[in-house]
Amino acid sequence: MATVSKVNSEVIALATVYSHMQLKMFKIVPSVAFTADAGGNPNAIVEGTARAAAQELSPMMWEVKTAGADMLAVMDGHAVDIDSIAMRVGRVHTGSEGTVAAGVFTATVGGATVTVTEATTLHGL
């Protein structure tokens, strides 16, 4: 019986995230927790910082942990990197300009931080 070998194929390993279409997941951790919207009436919502961050990034999919400790965002990896995400979320989350180095935004006023990392596992989240 003849055997068939794949050529020009990717070797699939265990415990490795694979992505098609350059999708990437980022973990965004502010030093001051994200806040939820307030108010029960859809016509009188006081928007929280979680909404502001999501609107700034326009991710394909996102979630904020119950206590607001971090946000996971699935985004187009062609368009963003950890520094650009940190700067964008940092500005809207802290209301301040700041600096970014290695995925960490530090606000000029108050010193609050936003740290962004690219997820390397889905199971560990």
Secondary structure, DSSP 4 states (H G I P E B T S, - for coil): -------S-PPP-TT----STTEEEEEEEESS-----B-SSTTS-B--HHHHHHHHH--SEEEE-TTSS-EEEEEETTT--HHHHHHHHHHHHHSS-EEEETTEEEETTT--EEEEEE-S-STT-
